[in-house]
Amino acid sequence: MPNPSFFDTPPLTDKTFGKPGKWFAPTGQFRNGCFQHIVWLGFSGYVIVNHFKPKQILLVDPWPSYRRYPRFRNIDSSKKRLKGLVNWLRKMREKGYAFAGMLISHEHFDHAADIPVIYELLRHPANQHRAVANMSGEKITFGSSPVPDNELPPFYGDHRSLEVIRAGNESASITAYENEILDTNGSSLDYVVTDPNPPAGTKLNDLSLGDFIVTPFIWDHMNLCRGKHNTFGLPSSAQRQSAFLIRHKTPKAKKTFIISSAGEMHRAFTIGVMPQKIDTDTLITAITTPLTPDTYRQRKALVKYQHANITVRDYIVVSHFENFVLGPTRGFKQLKRKYKRVDKYQAELALLSPEDAKKVTALKRFKFPKELKEIPDPTTMAW
């Protein structure tokens, strides 16, 4: 373990974020300090790895299939991504990494739909061509050893998310691994309500996931608006989610605040007032595909409100900007459109804070399964 002064200026907080570097290509991965090697899985899915002993892996909203229904998960591209991620997780376990847990921000398919199949594939026997229930009977073989039940990651979500995950599971029960994110008084959070209370930005009780400390916050979901343009049929910002502040238990370790599906956090879209400001080193926030006539006005409002209430020291990372209705973006034109939205986010931020605008960047989505093999071995990295 490094000496304490190491945490004052961690060498792996790379200020050339988003540009090619020594260990840094592709830009689907980066380090937020020493204990958070962050890999973007597409949409709002992340793997966060601590390479120091005890070596641990934390997952957030993994959805590598990009498919809403089990019958489509056996399409070649989806199967490769699912198998690529799970095979990498199984091999990392063989190298001595433990699974600290999995965080589910809300019940939508692009955040929670792959949870049952990931657990089924983690348990899948080695060297056996067996059917996978959550992939409509598709048969798969893994060369790596399965993860024993007592080493599977616990997963955390609000009660609605857990209900949806249970309902979508077509294999053996995984309820033994589920944990409900509760209100501070120990009661269930109703994340689909007509009168959101407590207000967005409310801090909940800390969760200990291995050596990661996770503080969930109640947040509001984007793509909601008043009146006839209401996408989800709910009034105002009545649809909700969890946002997560993630840090290692070591003092001075860097913090990451993840908003998995953009939060309006503005009086035009949010009921209530943010109870307290949030302090983080990296903010990972979401830009989604425009679904309503109010999208751009909402985004400007959310940028303004986020940065009035969240202090960010190092990076503002923008993701979730792929077309999740029609599948991942492909080709140069789609790539340009994607980065236009990131540029727009940056321009709106620049109106408020030129310094913060310099922190904004975007991640390039990892491709499966090839690039997961290229995550560097920490023993070869210059600490």
C-alpha positions in Angstrom: 0.0 0.0 0.0 1.4 3.5 -0.9 2.4 5.9 1.8 -0.2 8.5 2.9 1.3 11.3 0.8 0.4 9.2 -2.3 -3.3 10.1 -1.9 -2.6 13.9 -2.0 -1.7 13.7 -5.7 -2.6 10.2 -7.1 -0.5 9.7 -10.2 -3.3 7.8 -11.9 -5.7 10.7 -11.9 -4.7 11.4 -15.5 -5.2 15.0 -16.5 -5.1 14.0 -20.2 -8.4 12.3 -19.7 -10.0 11.3 -23.0 -6.7 11.5 -25.0 -4.4 8.6 -25.9 -1.9 7.9 -23.2 0.5 5.2 -21.9 -2.1 2.8 -20.6 -5.0 4.8 -21.6 -6.5 3.5 -24.9 -9.3 3.1 -25.6 -10.9 5.9 -23.6 -13.6 3.5 -22.4 -11.7 3.4 -19.1 -10.0 5.8 -16.7 -8.8 6.1 -13.2 -10.4 8.3 -10.6 -7.6 8.2 -8.1 -6.0 5.0 -6.9 -9.0 2.8 -6.0 -11.4 3.5 -8.9 -10.4 2.1 -12.2 -13.6 2.8 -14.1 -14.7 1.0 -17.3 -17.7 2.1 -19.2 -19.9 -0.7 -20.5 -22.2 1.6 -22.6 -25.3 3.4 -21.6 -25.1 3.8 -17.8 -23.2 0.6 -17.1 -19.8 0.7 -15.3 -17.3 -1.6 -13.7 -15.3 0.0 -10.9 -12.1 -2.0 -10.0 -9.8 -1.6 -6.9 -6.5 -3.2 -7.8 -5.1 -3.0 -4.3 -5.5 -5.9 -1.9 -8.2 -6.8 -1.1 -8.8 -6.5 -4.8 -12.5 -5.9 -5.5 -15.0 -5.2 -8.3 -18.1 -3.1 -8.1 -20.7 -3.0 -10.9 -23.2 -0.2 -11.7 -26.3 -0.7 -14.0 -24.6 -3.3 -16.3 -26.7 -3.8 -19.5 -24.2 -5.3 -22.0 -26.9 -7.0 -24.2 -28.6 -3.7 -25.2 -31.8 -5.8 -25.4 -35.0 -5.4 -23.5 -36.3 -9.0 -23.9 -34.7 -12.4 -23.3 -35.6 -13.6 -26.7 -33.3 -11.0 -28.3 -30.3 -11.6 -26.1 -29.1 -14.5 -28.2 -28.5 -12.2 -31.2 -24.7 -12.5 -31.9 -23.7 -9.0 -30.9 -25.6 -9.2 -27.6 -24.3 -12.7 -26.8 -20.7 -11.5 -27.4 -21.1 -8.6 -25.1 -22.8 -10.6 -22.4 -20.3 -13.4 -22.6 -17.4 -11.0 -22.9 -18.3 -9.2 -19.7 -19.1 -12.4 -17.7 -16.1 -14.2 -18.9 -13.9 -11.3 -17.8 -15.6 -11.2 -14.4 -15.1 -15.0 -14.0 -11.4 -14.7 -14.9 -10.9 -11.7 -12.6 -12.2 -13.8 -9.8 -9.7 -16.5 -10.7 -7.0 -13.8 -10.4 -8.1 -13.0 -6.8 -10.6 -10.3 -7.3 -13.8 -10.4 -5.2 -17.2 -9.0 -6.2 -18.0 -6.1 -3.8 -21.5 -5.8 -5.2 -23.8 -4.4 -7.9 -25.8 -1.1 -7.8 -29.1 -0.7 -9.7 -30.2 2.9 -10.0 -33.8 2.2 -11.2 -36.0 -0.4 -12.8 -35.8 0.6 -16.5 -34.7 -2.2 -18.9 -31.5 -0.3 -19.9 -30.3 -0.5 -16.3 -31.8 -3.7 -14.8 -32.8 -6.1 -17.6 -29.5 -8.0 -17.7 -29.2 -8.6 -14.0 -30.8 -12.1 -14.1 -28.8 -13.3 -17.1 -25.5 -12.0 -15.6 -26.1 -14.0 -12.5 -27.1 -17.1 -14.5 -23.9 -16.8 -16.7 -21.7 -16.3 -13.6 -23.0 -19.6 -12.3 -22.8 -21.4 -15.7 -20.6 -24.5 -15.5 -17.2 -24.5 -17.2 -16.7 -26.5 -20.5 -20.3 -27.4 -20.8 -22.6 -26.3 -23.7 -25.7 -25.5 -21.7 -28.9 -23.6 -22.3 -29.3 -20.2 -20.7 -32.9 -19.6 -19.6 -32.6 -15.8 -19.5 -31.4 -15.9 -23.2 -34.4 -18.0 -24.4 -32.5 -21.2 -24.2 -29.4 -20.1 -26.1 -26.5 -22.5 -25.4 -23.2 -21.1 -24.3 -19.8 -22.6 -23.2 -17.4 -20.9 -20.8 -13.8 -22.0 -20.4 -13.4 -20.3 -17.1 -14.6 -21.7 -13.8 -18.1 -20.7 -12.5 -18.5 -18.3 -9.5 -19.7 -20.2 -6.4 -23.0 -19.0 -5.0 -21.3 -17.7 -1.8 -19.0 -15.5 -3.9 -21.7 -13.9 -6.2 -22.1 -10.1 -5.8 -25.0 -8.8 -3.7 -27.1 -6.3 -5.6 -28.8 -3.2 -4.3 -31.9 -1.4 -5.7 -35.1 0.2 -4.6 -38.1 -2.1 -4.0 -39.5 -1.4 -7.5 -36.2 -2.3 -9.2 -36.0 -5.6 -7.2 -39.6 -6.5 -8.2 -38.8 -5.9 -11.8 -35.6 -8.0 -11.6 -37.5 -10.8 -9.9 -40.2 -10.7 -12.6 -37.7 -10.8 -15.4 -35.8 -13.8 -14.1 -36.5 -17.0 -15.9 -33.9 -19.1 -14.1 -33.2 -20.0 -10.5 -34.1 -17.4 -7.9 -31.5 -14.7 -7.2 -33.4 -13.1 -4.3 -30.7 -14.3 -1.9 -28.4 -11.6 -3.3 -30.9 -8.7 -3.4 -30.8 -5.8 -0.9 -33.3 -3.0 -0.8 -32.2 0.6 -0.7 -34.3 2.1 2.1 -35.2 5.5 3.3 -33.3 6.8 6.3 -36.1 5.7 8.6 -35.9 2.1 7.3 -39.0 2.2 5.1 -39.3 1.3 1.5 -38.8 4.1 -1.0 -41.7 4.5 -3.5 -39.8 5.6 -6.6 -42.9 5.8 -8.8 -45.2 8.3 -7.0 -47.4 11.3 -7.8 -46.0 13.4 -4.9 -42.3 12.8 -4.6 -41.2 13.0 -0.9 -38.5 13.2 0.3 -37.2 15.6 -2.3 -34.6 14.8 -4.9 -31.0 15.2 -3.6 -32.0 13.6 -0.3 -29.0 11.6 1.2 -29.7 8.1 2.3 -27.8 5.8 4.6 -24.3 4.6 3.6 -23.9 1.1 2.2 -20.7 -0.9 2.8 -19.9 -3.0 -0.3 -16.6 -4.6 0.4 -14.1 -1.8 0.9 -16.3 0.6 -1.1 -18.6 3.0 0.7 -21.6 3.9 -1.3 -24.0 6.8 -0.4 -27.3 6.6 -2.3 -29.2 9.8 -3.1 -32.8 10.1 -4.2 -32.7 11.7 -7.6 -35.2 12.6 -10.4 -35.2 11.1 -13.8 -34.9 13.0 -17.1 -37.3 12.9 -20.1 -40.2 14.0 -17.9 -42.2 17.1 -18.6 -45.5 18.7 -17.7 -48.7 18.6 -19.8 -49.4 16.8 -23.1 -45.7 16.1 -23.7 -45.4 13.9 -20.7 -43.5 10.8 -21.9 -44.2 8.4 -19.1 -47.7 9.4 -18.2 -46.7 10.7 -14.8 -47.1 14.3 -13.5 -44.0 16.5 -13.3 -40.9 14.6 -12.1 -42.7 11.8 -10.4 -40.4 9.2 -11.8 -37.3 8.7 -9.7 -34.0 6.8 -9.3 -31.0 6.5 -7.1 -27.8 8.4 -7.6 -24.6 7.0 -6.0 -21.6 8.7 -4.3 -18.9 6.0 -4.4 -15.6 6.1 -2.5 -13.0 3.7 -1.0 -12.8 3.5 2.8 -9.2 4.7 2.7 -8.9 8.4 3.9 -8.4 10.9 1.0 -9.5 8.4 -1.6 -11.2 10.0 -4.7 -15.0 10.1 -4.9 -17.3 9.5 -7.9 -20.9 10.7 -8.1 -22.9 8.7 -10.7 -26.3 10.0 -11.9 -27.4 7.1 -14.1 -30.1 8.7 -16.2 -29.7 12.4 -15.8 -31.5 14.4 -13.1 -33.4 17.6 -13.8 -32.7 19.0 -10.3 -34.5 22.2 -11.3 -37.7 23.8 -10.1 -39.3 23.5 -13.6 -39.1 19.7 -13.3 -38.5 18.8 -9.7 -40.8 18.9 -6.7 -38.9 20.0 -3.6 -35.6 21.7 -2.9 -32.2 19.9 -2.8 -31.4 19.4 0.9 -27.6 19.8 0.7 -24.8 20.3 -1.7 -22.7 17.4 -2.9 -18.9 17.3 -3.1 -17.2 14.9 -5.5 -14.0 14.5 -7.5 -15.7 13.1 -10.6 -19.3 13.5 -11.7 -20.6 11.0 -14.2 -23.9 12.3 -15.6 -26.2 11.1 -18.4 -27.3 12.6 -21.7 -30.1 10.6 -23.2 -31.6 10.4 -26.6 -34.1 13.3 -27.1 -37.6 11.9 -26.5 -39.7 15.0 -25.9 -40.0 18.5 -27.2 -38.7 19.7 -23.9 -35.4 17.7 -24.0 -33.0 20.6 -24.7 -34.7 23.0 -22.3 -34.5 20.3 -19.6 -30.9 19.6 -20.3 -30.0 23.2 -19.9 -31.9 23.3 -16.7 -30.3 20.2 -15.3 -26.8 21.4 -16.2 -27.5 24.7 -14.4 -28.9 23.1 -11.3 -26.4 20.2 -11.1 -23.5 22.6 -11.1 -25.1 25.0 -8.7 -25.4 22.1 -6.2 -22.5 19.7 -7.0 -18.9 20.6 -6.5 -16.6 18.7 -9.0 -12.9 18.8 -8.6 -11.5 16.8 -11.6 -13.9 15.5 -14.3 -17.4 15.8 -15.5 -18.0 12.6 -17.6 -21.0 12.4 -19.9 -22.5 9.1 -21.0 -25.8 7.3 -21.8 -26.1 9.3 -25.0 -26.6 6.3 -27.3 -29.8 5.6 -29.1 -31.1 2.9 -26.7 -34.4 2.6 -28.6 -32.8 1.4 -31.8 -29.6 0.0 -30.4 -26.0 1.4 -30.0 -24.9 4.1 -32.3 -22.8 3.1 -35.3 -20.9 4.9 -38.0 -19.3 8.3 -38.2 -22.5 10.3 -38.5 -23.9 8.8 -35.3 -20.6 9.4 -33.6 -20.7 13.1 -34.6 -24.3 13.4 -33.3 -23.3 11.8 -30.0 -20.4 14.3 -29.4 -22.6 17.2 -30.5 -24.8 16.5 -27.4 -21.6 16.4 -25.3 -20.5 19.7 -26.8 -23.9 21.1 -26.1 -23.6 20.1 -22.5 -20.2 21.7 -22.3 -21.5 24.9 -24.0 -24.3 25.2 -21.5 -21.9 24.7 -18.7 -19.5 27.2 -20.1 -22.1 29.9 -19.8 -21.9 29.3 -16.0 -18.3 28.3 -15.3 -15.5 28.2 -17.9 -13.3 26.3 -15.4 -15.9 23.6 -15.0 -16.4 23.5 -18.8 -12.7 22.3 -19.2 -13.5 19.3 -17.0 -16.2 18.0 -19.4 -15.4 14.9 -21.5 -17.1 11.9 -22.9 -16.2 8.2 -22.8 -15.9 6.0 -25.9 -18.0 2.9 -25.4 -16.0 -0.4 -24.9 -16.4 -3.1 -27.5 -17.0 -6.7 -26.5 -15.4 -9.0 -25.9 -11.9 -7.9 -27.2 -11.2 -4.8 -25.2 -12.1 -6.2 -21.8 -9.0 -8.4 -22.3 -6.9 -5.3 -22.7 -7.6 -3.8 -19.2 -4.0 -3.5 -18.0 -2.5 -5.8 -15.4 -1.9 -3.6 -12.3 1.4 -5.3 -11.7 2.7 -3.8 -14.9 1.5 -0.3 -14.3 3.7 2.5 -12.9 2.2 3.4 -9.6 
